[in-house]
Amino acid sequence: MGLFSRFFRRDTKNITLTCTDELIAKVVYKELALQTAINLISRAIGNSEFMTYERYKRQKADNYYLLNIEPNKNQNASEFWDEVISHLIYDGDTLIFQKASGELMVADSFLKNVVNNHIVFIGISKDNYSFNLTKKMSEVIYLKLNNKNIRSYIDLMYSEYGEVLSKIMNDYKIQNGKKLKVKIGSLFSQKFDDQKALQDFIQKKIEPIFKKANAAIPVEEGFDVSSLETGGNNSISFDEVMKGIDGAFKYVSMALNIPQSIMKGDLADIKEQTKNFFTWCVDPIAKQIDREFNRKYFKKNNYLLGNYMRTDTSRLEHINIFDVSSSLETLLKIGYTPNEVREKVDDDQVDEKWANKHYLLENYKPLEKGGNESGQSNETNSQILRKK
């Protein structure tokens, strides 16, 4: 999908664009900032684990495979969730529907209508193929940005800021470009029929100078070329251009609750900023995915029986087990099984009975059935947990 076709979507038929340098400056840097944001969010969501439960116990069955490995025969899960997030940011909403085969598909386009006070979706298409479907709200997974006007907000900021950015870029090119002074004698100029022919000749002559690192041009009598110094102390530096581009990233990061340092790839205080990124940007989207799938795909009765899904974003940050070994030991002491702890650091499971048993420090003594008020019983808590 090309830059312009991806940027101008759903409601943009019959648009004619005049591609001036100014327009390109506005669109390209807005697109770059948006694509950076989309890549950050889609990688976070795509690398999360969509955990599925049956009777409140984690199970890896068909639903797990569908959400984490292969939503449909043409996409793996990473590609699928990237498309979900791309539509969500670009269009402000995403429609996921299920084919008769059970595959999950992300609609490229659709129309939302209200019939008898109920929202329905019509004209659902995917990869230029119309499914000719009419789906009720309860029959699809429909995600939308919490701020429905987020794209309007971004566009409004750029309508003003784009002018400033394009002027900075244009001034930089003008003031820092190579300039030549051409001195033409009267006898030489008489060789040409008109001014345009003379200008074309000059342009053709000096073109090699701008295209090659080392170049020479033949000079005829009455045709003198010399360098022209411009800009002086008022010329725009590349740092000023980069500051202008940083502004483009600032507006998108503010709109999507992404820390600016994350958007720009700064490493200062990266741990705290990554935490903020997940708290304010990724987790709200993950929660919305959970709620939509649980109420539409699993439905109320199943959910109340303990059959549901949950998006786990806790393991996205790289973990060095030697740095967190003390914390892992603490998890064992408060009742996590060794296999549960190994799973937290994305390590292989151990196929031994002891690896699935719970262990608890002797001084952690919750009130057990048949125990006294202090929580003491005839058996230690460690013994009780080991028996389960």
C-alpha positions in Angstrom: 0.0 0.0 0.0 1.6 3.3 -1.1 2.1 6.3 1.1 -0.8 8.4 -0.3 -3.2 5.5 -0.7 -2.6 4.5 2.9 -2.9 8.1 4.2 -6.0 9.0 2.3 -8.4 6.2 3.1 -12.1 5.3 3.5 -13.9 8.5 2.6 -11.5 9.9 0.0 -12.8 8.8 -3.4 -12.3 11.1 -6.4 -9.5 13.2 -4.7 -7.1 15.0 -6.9 -3.8 15.9 -5.4 -1.3 18.5 -6.6 2.0 17.2 -5.4 4.0 20.4 -4.6 7.1 20.3 -2.4 5.0 22.0 0.3 2.3 19.4 0.2 4.9 16.6 0.3 6.6 18.2 3.3 3.3 18.3 5.2 2.2 14.8 4.3 5.5 12.9 4.5 6.4 14.1 8.0 2.9 13.6 9.3 2.9 10.1 7.8 6.4 9.3 9.2 5.3 10.3 12.7 2.0 8.4 12.4 3.8 5.3 11.1 6.3 5.4 13.9 3.5 5.5 16.4 1.6 2.7 14.7 4.8 0.5 14.6 5.3 1.1 18.3 1.8 0.2 19.3 1.3 -2.7 16.9 4.6 -4.3 18.0 3.5 -4.0 21.6 0.1 -5.5 20.9 1.3 -8.1 18.4 4.0 -9.3 20.8 1.6 -9.6 23.7 0.1 -13.0 24.6 -3.6 -13.4 24.2 -4.3 -15.9 27.0 -7.4 -18.0 26.8 -9.2 -19.6 29.8 -11.6 -22.5 30.2 -13.3 -22.7 33.6 -10.8 -20.1 34.9 -7.9 -22.3 33.9 -5.5 -21.3 31.2 -5.8 -23.5 28.1 -4.0 -23.5 24.8 -6.6 -24.7 22.4 -8.3 -23.5 19.1 -9.0 -20.0 20.4 -5.4 -19.5 21.6 -4.1 -20.6 18.2 -6.5 -18.3 16.4 -5.5 -15.2 18.4 -1.7 -15.8 18.8 -0.6 -17.8 15.8 -2.9 -17.8 12.7 -6.1 -15.7 12.7 -6.6 -16.5 9.0 -4.9 -18.5 6.3 -3.3 -15.4 4.7 -1.9 -13.8 7.8 0.1 -14.7 10.9 -0.9 -13.0 14.2 1.8 -10.3 13.9 0.5 -9.2 10.5 -3.1 -9.4 11.7 -2.6 -7.2 14.8 -0.5 -4.7 12.8 -3.5 -4.3 10.4 -5.8 -3.9 13.3 -3.8 -1.1 14.9 -3.1 0.6 11.5 -6.8 0.9 10.8 -7.5 2.0 14.4 -5.0 4.9 14.2 -5.6 5.9 10.5 -9.3 5.6 10.4 -10.2 5.9 14.1 -11.9 2.5 14.2 -11.4 -1.1 13.2 -13.9 -3.8 12.3 -13.0 -7.5 12.8 -15.4 -10.1 11.5 -15.4 -13.9 11.4 -15.9 -15.9 8.3 -18.0 -19.1 8.2 -14.7 -21.0 8.3 -13.9 -19.4 11.7 -11.1 -17.2 10.4 -10.8 -13.6 11.7 -10.5 -10.9 9.1 -9.9 -7.1 9.4 -12.2 -5.1 7.1 -10.6 -2.7 4.7 -13.8 -0.7 4.4 -17.3 -0.7 5.7 -20.3 1.5 6.2 -21.9 2.1 9.6 -25.7 2.7 9.7 -28.5 2.8 12.3 -31.5 0.6 11.7 -34.3 0.6 14.3 -32.0 2.2 16.9 -29.4 -0.6 16.3 -26.0 -0.1 14.7 -25.4 -2.3 11.7 -22.4 -2.6 9.4 -22.8 -3.0 5.6 -20.6 -3.0 2.6 -17.8 -4.9 4.4 -14.9 -5.5 2.0 -11.4 -7.1 2.3 -8.6 -7.1 -0.3 -11.0 -5.5 -3.0 -13.5 -8.3 -2.4 -16.9 -7.4 -1.1 -18.4 -10.0 1.3 -21.9 -8.5 0.8 -22.4 -8.9 4.5 -24.7 -7.1 6.9 -23.5 -7.5 10.5 -25.0 -6.3 13.7 -22.8 -4.6 16.3 -23.1 -7.8 18.4 -21.7 -9.9 15.6 -18.4 -8.1 15.0 -15.4 -7.0 17.0 -15.5 -3.2 16.7 -12.6 -1.2 18.2 -12.4 2.6 18.2 -10.1 5.2 19.6 -11.1 6.5 23.0 -10.8 10.0 21.5 -13.0 9.8 18.4 -11.6 13.2 17.2 -8.0 12.2 17.5 -7.4 12.3 13.7 -9.2 15.6 13.5 -6.9 16.9 16.2 -3.8 15.7 14.4 -5.0 17.1 11.1 -5.8 20.5 12.7 -2.4 20.7 14.3 -0.7 20.0 11.0 -2.8 22.4 9.0 -1.0 25.1 10.9 2.3 23.4 11.7 2.7 22.0 8.2 3.0 25.5 6.8 5.8 26.2 9.2 7.6 22.9 8.6 7.4 23.3 4.8 8.8 26.8 5.0 11.7 25.7 7.2 12.5 22.9 4.7 12.2 25.3 1.7 14.4 28.0 3.3 17.0 25.4 4.2 17.2 24.2 0.6 17.4 27.7 -0.7 19.9 29.1 1.7 22.1 26.0 1.8 22.0 25.1 -1.8 24.8 25.7 -4.3 24.4 29.0 -6.2 26.2 30.0 -9.4 26.5 33.4 -11.1 26.5 33.3 -14.9 27.9 36.3 -16.7 26.8 36.4 -20.4 28.2 38.8 -23.0 25.9 40.5 -25.5 27.4 38.7 -28.5 26.9 35.3 -26.9 23.2 36.0 -26.0 22.5 36.8 -29.6 23.0 33.2 -30.6 19.6 32.3 -29.0 16.2 33.0 -30.4 14.6 34.0 -27.0 15.2 34.1 -23.3 13.8 30.6 -22.7 16.2 29.1 -25.1 19.1 30.8 -23.3 17.8 29.7 -19.9 17.6 26.1 -21.2 21.1 26.2 -22.5 22.5 27.5 -19.2 20.6 24.9 -17.2 21.9 22.1 -19.4 25.4 23.4 -19.1 25.5 23.6 -15.3 23.5 20.6 -14.5 26.5 18.2 -14.2 27.9 20.5 -11.4 24.8 19.7 -9.2 24.6 16.0 -10.0 28.3 15.0 -9.6 30.9 15.4 -6.8 33.5 16.3 -9.4 32.5 17.9 -12.7 33.7 20.4 -15.4 31.9 22.3 -18.0 33.2 23.8 -21.3 33.1 27.6 -21.2 32.7 29.6 -24.4 33.7 33.2 -25.0 31.2 35.5 -23.4 29.9 32.8 -21.0 31.4 33.1 -17.5 30.4 30.9 -14.5 31.4 31.7 -10.9 30.2 30.8 -7.4 27.7 33.0 -5.6 27.9 33.1 -1.8 24.5 33.3 -0.1 23.0 32.9 3.3 25.7 34.3 5.5 25.1 34.1 9.3 21.3 33.9 8.7 21.3 30.5 6.9 19.1 27.8 8.5 21.1 24.9 10.0 20.2 21.3 9.7 19.5 21.2 13.5 16.7 23.7 12.9 15.2 21.5 10.3 15.4 18.5 12.7 13.7 20.6 15.4 10.9 21.2 12.9 10.5 17.5 12.3 10.6 16.8 16.0 7.5 19.0 16.3 5.7 16.7 13.9 6.4 13.8 16.3 5.4 15.8 19.3 1.8 16.3 18.0 1.3 12.6 17.3 2.8 11.5 20.6 0.6 13.9 22.5 -2.5 12.7 20.7 -1.8 9.0 21.2 -0.4 9.3 24.8 3.1 8.0 23.7 6.0 9.5 25.6 8.0 11.8 23.2 11.3 10.1 24.1 9.8 6.7 23.0 8.7 8.2 19.7 12.2 9.7 19.0 14.1 6.7 20.3 15.8 8.5 23.2 17.4 6.2 25.7 17.4 8.6 28.7 15.1 7.3 31.5 13.9 4.6 29.0 12.6 2.3 31.7 10.2 4.8 33.2 9.1 6.1 29.8 8.5 2.5 28.6 6.3 2.0 31.7 4.3 5.2 30.9 4.0 4.0 27.3 2.3 0.8 28.4 0.2 2.4 31.1 -1.3 5.2 29.1 -1.2 4.0 25.5 -0.9 0.2 25.1 -2.8 -1.1 28.0 -6.0 0.9 27.3 -6.0 -0.6 23.7 -5.4 -4.1 25.1 -8.3 -3.7 27.6 -10.6 -2.6 24.8 -9.6 -5.7 22.8 -10.3 -7.9 25.8 -13.7 -6.4 26.4 -14.8 -6.6 22.8 -13.7 -10.2 22.4 -15.2 -11.3 25.8 -18.6 -9.7 25.2 -18.9 -10.5 21.4 -16.8 -13.7 20.8 -17.0 -15.5 24.1 -20.3 -13.9 25.2 -21.9 -13.4 28.6 -22.8 -17.0 29.5 -19.3 -18.3 28.7 -17.6 -15.4 30.4 -19.5 -16.0 33.6 -18.5 -19.7 33.5 -14.8 -18.7 33.3 -14.3 -19.0 29.6 -12.6 -15.8 28.4 -9.5 -14.2 27.1 -7.0 -11.7 28.5 -4.2 -9.8 26.8 -1.0 -10.1 28.7 1.4 -7.2 28.0 3.6 -7.9 31.1 6.3 -9.8 29.2 7.0 -7.3 26.5 10.1 -5.8 28.2 13.3 -7.7 27.7 14.3 -9.5 30.9 17.7 -10.7 32.0 17.0 -13.5 34.4 20.2 -12.8 36.3 19.1 -9.2 37.0 15.7 -10.4 38.4 16.7 -13.6 40.1 15.9 -12.3 43.5 12.4 -11.2 42.4 11.8 -14.6 40.8 12.8 -16.3 44.1 10.3 -14.1 45.9 7.5 -15.2 43.5 8.3 -18.8 44.5 8.0 -17.9 48.1 4.5 -16.4 47.8 3.0 -19.3 46.0 3.9 -19.3 42.3 4.9 -22.6 40.9 8.3 -23.0 39.3 6.7 -23.4 35.8 4.7 -20.2 36.4 7.9 -18.3 37.2 9.7 -19.7 34.2 6.8 -18.6 32.0 7.2 -15.0 33.3 10.7 -14.9 31.8 9.6 -16.8 28.6 11.6 -19.9 29.5 10.7 -23.5 28.7 8.4 -25.4 31.0 9.7 -28.4 33.0 7.7 -31.6 32.6 8.0 -32.7 36.2 5.4 -32.8 39.0 7.4 -30.7 41.4 7.5 -27.9 38.8 3.7 -27.5 39.0 3.5 -27.5 42.8 3.0 -24.4 44.9 5.4 -23.5 47.7 4.9 -20.9 50.5 7.2 -19.6 53.2 6.3 -20.9 56.7 5.6 -17.4 58.1 2.9 -16.7 55.4 0.0 -18.3 57.2 -3.5 -17.4 55.8 -6.5 -18.7 57.8 -7.0 -22.3 56.7 -10.2 -24.3 57.1 -10.1 -25.9 60.6 -7.3 -23.6 61.7 -7.4 -21.1 64.6 -7.6 -17.3 64.3 -3.9 -16.9 63.8 -4.2 -19.1 60.7 -2.4 -22.0 62.3 -3.5 -25.5 61.5 -2.2 -29.0 62.1 -0.3 -28.9 58.9 2.1 -26.2 57.7 1.0 -24.1 54.8 3.9 -25.4 52.6 2.6 -29.0 53.2 -1.0 -27.9 52.4 0.1 -26.3 49.1 2.3 -29.2 48.1 -0.7 -31.5 48.3 -2.8 -29.5 45.9 
